[in-house]
Amino acid sequence: MFQKKDLNKAAKTIQEFIENAKKVEEHLSNREETEKLREGEDNKEKYSEKMIDFVKAKNKSGEISQPDYIFRASFYVITIHEDRWLNQQYRNDLDPISQKIENIERENGLDKDQYWKLDEGPKEWQKLNQEYNKILESKLVDVFKEFDLNEIANLIEDDKEEYDRLYEAGRKNTFNTKSEIEKLSLIVEKYKREAQIAEQNDAYFATTVFSGAAIEALFLKEVLKKPDQVDEIINAMPKRKKPTSDPKRWGLSDLINIANKAEWLTSIQIENNFYLLDQLAHAVRLFRNFLHPGRILREMSTVGIEKSQAELASSILFILNYVIENIEE
């Protein structure tokens, strides 16, 4: 039974989502005013603050992925951190170490325009450099906490390797524009992973839904990869049976039909058994349609998808994924 605290928690989640969506809209409507802050040296930190708030709002309203959030938030935090460092705001902590480093360099005959690589200098010099960098990293973590980015700060402190991985993934997402084919490859993998997690946790509806979604993404990717072949098939179809012009608006039934006509889904022999792949795909489509409660009441004696049906959907996804990935060009 639901308790009042559960109701309050749900209401708070909804309200926070709405508020963050509004913040995103407000930022976009004031974008020109925000961009002007970049022009003045004195306003650079203010600009980064506003962008951090924008990135946080986009994250909390579900508009960016976790890697993108970590990279973009980090970008502006690091900008603030480096400006403070260059403007000598950390000098009380760093100057004593810098002086010791410089003394060692002078004692060993280095001029001011000469330097050692990090692994070349005396051990004491290397140790001081490590201490210097450790303080800088600590200051960076403090800036994350200052702007209420505690989850990122904790990740840096507890699992720097995972932070670096997510940061790099976010950087690639931000600067490397992906084609629709590349995006669909990522979508397929995400749906497959969700289907696998669902099956492992006995969530049979979810297994079937995500298996069907992964199959749909697989077929759509193949359709977009081969527009000339698909156009030829559509042009040969009766007008009343032609799908809409944009494949991204097709349903799974349309995609199965085109895939079958393109002979991507003939049949496959596994051991002594032959399987008609279009029929297997349609089976998952039909299972997925039982997401609608009215259909369950009309057509099923149970209250939904059972384990055997979820396992079947997962197995069909596996086979279709294998077949699609091995189509001869």
C-alpha positions in Angstrom: 0.0 0.0 0.0 1.2 3.5 -0.8 2.1 5.7 2.1 1.8 9.5 2.2 5.6 9.9 2.1 5.7 7.9 -1.2 3.0 10.3 -2.6 5.0 13.3 -1.4 8.2 11.9 -2.9 6.5 11.3 -6.3 5.0 14.8 -6.2 8.4 16.3 -5.4 10.0 14.4 -8.4 7.3 15.7 -10.7 7.7 19.3 -9.5 11.5 19.2 -9.7 11.3 18.0 -13.3 8.8 20.8 -14.3 11.0 23.4 -12.6 14.1 22.3 -14.4 12.3 22.1 -17.7 11.3 25.8 -17.1 14.9 26.7 -16.3 16.0 25.3 -19.6 13.4 27.3 -21.4 14.3 30.5 -19.5 18.0 30.0 -20.3 17.3 29.5 -24.0 15.1 32.6 -24.1 17.9 34.7 -22.4 20.7 33.1 -24.5 21.8 36.4 -26.1 22.1 38.1 -22.7 24.0 35.2 -21.3 26.4 35.2 -24.2 27.3 38.8 -23.7 28.9 37.9 -20.4 31.7 36.2 -22.3 32.8 39.5 -23.7 34.0 41.0 -20.4 36.9 39.5 -18.4 35.2 40.3 -15.2 32.0 38.4 -16.2 33.7 35.1 -17.3 33.0 33.3 -14.1 29.4 34.6 -14.1 29.0 33.2 -17.5 30.3 29.8 -16.5 28.0 29.8 -13.4 24.9 30.4 -15.7 26.1 27.6 -18.0 26.5 25.2 -15.1 22.9 26.0 -14.0 21.8 25.3 -17.5 23.6 22.0 -17.8 22.2 20.9 -14.4 18.7 21.8 -15.5 19.1 19.9 -18.8 20.3 16.9 -16.9 17.5 16.9 -14.3 14.9 17.3 -17.1 16.3 14.4 -19.0 17.6 16.3 -22.0 21.2 15.1 -21.9 22.9 11.8 -21.1 25.0 11.2 -18.1 28.3 11.3 -20.0 27.3 14.6 -21.7 26.2 16.0 -18.3 29.5 15.1 -16.7 31.6 16.5 -19.6 29.6 19.8 -20.0 29.4 20.5 -16.3 33.1 19.7 -15.9 34.0 22.0 -18.8 32.6 25.0 -17.1 33.9 24.0 -13.6 37.4 23.5 -15.0 37.2 26.9 -16.8 36.4 28.6 -13.4 39.1 26.5 -11.6 41.8 27.3 -14.2 41.0 31.0 -14.2 41.2 31.1 -10.4 44.6 29.3 -10.6 46.0 31.7 -13.2 44.7 34.7 -11.2 46.7 33.5 -8.2 43.7 32.7 -6.0 45.3 29.5 -4.8 48.7 31.1 -4.1 48.6 30.7 -0.4 48.5 26.9 -0.8 50.7 26.6 -3.9 53.4 29.3 -3.7 55.3 27.5 -0.9 55.5 24.4 -3.0 56.4 26.3 -6.2 59.2 28.0 -4.3 60.7 24.7 -3.2 60.4 23.3 -6.8 62.1 26.4 -8.2 64.9 26.1 -5.6 65.6 22.5 -6.6 65.7 23.5 -10.3 68.2 26.3 -9.6 70.4 24.1 -7.4 70.6 21.6 -10.3 71.6 24.3 -12.9 68.3 24.7 -14.7 67.6 28.2 -16.1 64.1 29.7 -15.9 63.3 28.7 -19.4 64.4 25.1 -18.9 62.5 22.2 -17.3 62.5 18.5 -16.6 59.9 16.0 -17.7 57.9 14.8 -14.8 59.8 11.5 -14.6 63.2 13.0 -15.1 63.8 15.4 -12.2 65.2 14.4 -8.7 62.9 12.4 -6.5 62.2 15.3 -4.2 61.3 17.5 -7.2 58.9 14.8 -8.5 57.4 14.5 -5.0 56.7 18.2 -4.8 55.1 18.2 -8.3 52.8 15.4 -7.2 51.9 17.4 -4.0 51.3 20.5 -6.2 49.0 18.6 -8.5 47.2 17.0 -5.6 46.3 20.3 -4.2 45.1 21.5 -7.6 42.9 18.5 -7.9 41.5 19.1 -4.4 40.8 22.7 -5.4 39.0 21.4 -8.5 36.8 19.1 -6.4 36.0 22.0 -4.1 34.7 24.0 -7.1 32.4 21.1 -8.1 31.0 21.1 -4.5 30.7 24.9 -4.5 28.3 24.6 -7.5 26.3 21.7 -5.9 27.8 19.1 -8.3 28.5 16.8 -5.4 27.9 13.6 -7.4 30.6 14.5 -9.8 33.0 15.6 -7.0 32.3 12.2 -5.3 33.0 10.3 -8.5 36.3 12.1 -8.9 37.3 11.2 -5.4 36.0 7.7 -5.3 36.4 6.4 -8.9 38.6 8.7 -11.0 38.9 6.1 -13.7 35.1 5.9 -14.2 34.9 9.8 -14.1 37.6 9.9 -16.9 35.7 7.3 -18.9 32.4 9.2 -18.7 34.1 12.6 -19.3 35.7 11.2 -22.5 32.4 9.7 -23.7 30.7 13.0 -23.1 33.4 14.9 -24.9 33.1 12.6 -28.0 29.3 13.0 -28.0 29.6 16.7 -27.8 32.3 17.3 -30.5 31.8 14.3 -32.8 28.5 14.6 -34.6 27.1 11.2 -35.1 25.2 10.1 -38.2 21.7 8.6 -37.9 23.2 5.1 -38.5 25.7 5.6 -35.7 23.0 6.8 -33.4 20.8 3.8 -34.2 23.7 1.5 -33.4 23.9 3.0 -30.0 20.1 2.8 -29.6 20.2 -0.9 -30.6 22.8 -1.6 -27.9 20.9 0.4 -25.3 17.6 -1.5 -26.0 19.5 -4.9 -26.0 21.1 -4.0 -22.6 17.7 -3.0 -21.2 16.1 -6.2 -22.4 18.8 -8.3 -20.9 18.6 -6.5 -17.5 14.8 -6.9 -17.6 15.0 -10.6 -18.3 17.5 -11.1 -15.5 15.1 -9.5 -13.1 12.0 -11.4 -14.2 10.5 -8.2 -15.8 8.8 -10.0 -18.6 6.8 -7.1 -20.0 9.9 -5.0 -20.1 11.9 -7.8 -21.7 9.4 -8.0 -24.6 9.0 -4.3 -25.1 12.8 -3.7 -25.3 13.4 -6.7 -27.4 10.8 -5.4 -29.9 12.3 -1.9 -29.7 15.8 -3.3 -30.4 14.4 -5.3 -33.4 12.7 -2.1 -34.7 15.9 -0.2 -34.4 17.9 -2.9 -36.2 15.5 -2.9 -39.2 15.4 0.9 -39.3 19.2 1.1 -39.3 19.3 -1.3 -42.3 16.6 0.7 -44.1 18.5 3.9 -43.7 21.8 2.2 -44.8 20.2 1.1 -48.1 17.9 3.9 -49.4 18.2 3.0 -53.0 17.2 -0.6 -52.5 14.3 0.5 -50.2 13.1 3.1 -52.7 13.0 0.5 -55.4 10.9 -1.8 -53.3 8.5 1.0 -52.3 8.1 2.1 -55.9 7.1 -1.4 -56.9 4.4 -1.6 -54.2 0.7 -0.9 -54.7 -0.1 2.7 -53.7 -2.4 1.7 -50.9 0.3 -0.5 -49.3 3.1 1.9 -49.5 4.4 3.2 -46.1 4.8 6.9 -45.5 7.8 8.5 -47.1 9.9 8.9 -43.9 11.2 5.6 -42.6 11.7 7.1 -39.2 7.9 7.3 -39.0 7.3 3.7 -39.9 6.0 1.1 -37.5 7.5 -2.2 -36.8 5.1 -3.9 -39.2 6.2 -1.7 -42.1 9.8 -2.3 -41.3 9.3 -6.1 -41.2 7.5 -5.9 -44.5 10.3 -4.0 -46.2 13.0 -6.1 -44.7 11.2 -9.2 -45.9 10.7 -7.8 -49.5 14.4 -6.9 -49.5 15.2 -10.5 -48.7 17.0 -9.7 -45.5 14.6 -12.0 -43.7 14.3 -15.2 -45.7 14.9 -18.1 -43.4 17.7 -19.5 -41.2 18.6 -23.1 -40.4 19.8 -23.8 -36.9 20.8 -27.4 -36.4 17.9 -29.3 -38.1 15.3 -26.6 -37.8 14.3 -23.9 -40.3 12.9 -20.5 -39.1 11.0 -17.9 -41.1 12.5 -14.7 -39.8 9.7 -12.4 -40.7 7.3 -14.6 -38.7 9.6 -14.5 -35.8 9.8 -10.7 -36.0 6.0 -10.5 -36.2 5.7 -12.7 -33.1 7.7 -10.2 -31.0 5.6 -7.4 -32.5 2.4 -9.1 -31.4 3.8 -9.8 -27.9 4.9 -6.1 -27.6 1.3 -5.0 -28.5 0.1 -6.6 -25.2 1.6 -3.6 -23.5 -2.0 -2.2 -24.0 -4.2 -3.4 -21.2 -7.4 -3.5 -23.3 -5.7 -5.9 -25.7 -4.8 -8.2 -22.8 -8.4 -8.2 -21.6 -9.6 -9.0 -25.1 -7.1 -11.6 -26.2 -5.2 -13.1 -23.3 -6.3 -15.5 -20.5 -3.3 -14.3 -18.3 -2.7 -10.8 -17.0 0.3 -10.2 -19.3 3.5 -11.6 -20.7 4.8 -14.7 -19.1 8.4 -16.0 -18.7 8.3 -18.3 -21.7 7.1 -15.5 -24.0 9.8 -13.1 -22.7 12.5 -15.7 -23.3 11.1 -16.3 -26.8 11.3 -12.5 -27.6 14.8 -12.3 -26.2 15.9 -15.3 -28.4 14.3 -13.9 -31.5 16.1 -10.6 -30.9 19.4 -12.6 -30.7 18.7 -14.4 -34.0 17.6 -11.3 -35.9 20.5 -9.3 -34.6 22.9 -12.0 -35.9 21.1 -12.2 -39.3 21.0 -8.4 -39.8 24.6 -7.9 -38.9 25.7 -10.6 -41.4 23.7 -9.4 -44.4 26.0 -9.4 -47.4 26.5 -6.0 -48.9 
